[in-house]
């Protein structure tokens, strides 16, 4: 090799260039072959590695798929097992229900068979009875025919005449029975309605708790000393005459110390006079012109107070749409009393009691309240207009376009006008309840004592009664009887007889309880 190189180096330069060129080409080709072989080997190695990785990945995928499939299969199996168990439970439950139904059906079948057997027995017995009845009918028909012939022979009546007579008798008998039945039904209806009325009235009384309305009419004015009496009278009586003329009342100045009496039939005028007199006494300036001035001022104040009282009453009773003139008359009832009972409070009680009873009867409580509040409005002006207060009140309210129901209730709450609606008897009942309840109206001591004595006298007049005591302000009578003369079976009758005699001979508000006591005391002594 070295020799070749030396020879070439000694040769011409172009040859050396050619040799170097070819040598470079050869070396290049050789190097490229070496590189391509190396790349080919590397590519094969990569391919083999990728193939190995793909195989492993495929194996892993297959394993994972197998695991997923196994778990899914297990899950499906569990679901199917649970569903199968549920179906088995439902089937068992249905089987139990069916078995129960079978038992029930068997019992029902047995019961039906027994009933069929009983029905057959009854049918056989009925057939026998029917045959027996048929025979009896035949016999009865024969007997009737024989009797009919005999009757026709005896009475010499034709068949039509006998039939007409029989029908007339039958009609008379039916009419009599029908009348008795109607009378019995009417009495039963009355008893039921009375019981229902008592329940409703008791409920109304219990649900409404009213204050005491018994009050005395005040018509006296206190004065500080007797010198003031002379100033009230004035020179030659001019002050008292001016006062009476301005107020329309009578002033009585007597020897009663520290007091001047104001007397008048009109309660509103009397109130104006009382207030005016008090103002004059407080002011001290008493002369005719001052009297007229104070009376005019007091009238305005009293009229305003009356209107306000009417408005307050309407608000309390929840009655709307009343004009001021009507409200003024309602307020004026505050100064009017009936047997010591304040008429305005009485009207409020009637309004509330009527509403309670109307609610119990499924009627309109608002109408009942309105009628109850207005029922005694005529008492505010009955001293100015002739006629009864129901008539006066109804005519007054008619001018303000009140409904016919209210007008009839106002006019007929004392029975002066026949009722044409259910509210009129309601107002009458509420009015009676309010007026007759204990403490509503004032009773004189003399009448009270006479009533108690009469009660004890009636009870003591019966045989076997030892003592009788009127208690609870005459609302109860305690009767003590002799146990030897009045046995147990007679005691109730004696109490009933006493109550009946009290009802027949006495007049009293509310009711009186009769309590009969029978006591047998046995006393022995041990010696």
Order of alpha helices (4+ residues) and beta strands (2+ residues): alpha-alpha-alpha-beta-alpha-alpha-beta-beta-alpha-alpha-alpha-beta-beta-alpha-alpha-alpha-alpha-alpha-alpha-beta-beta-alpha-beta
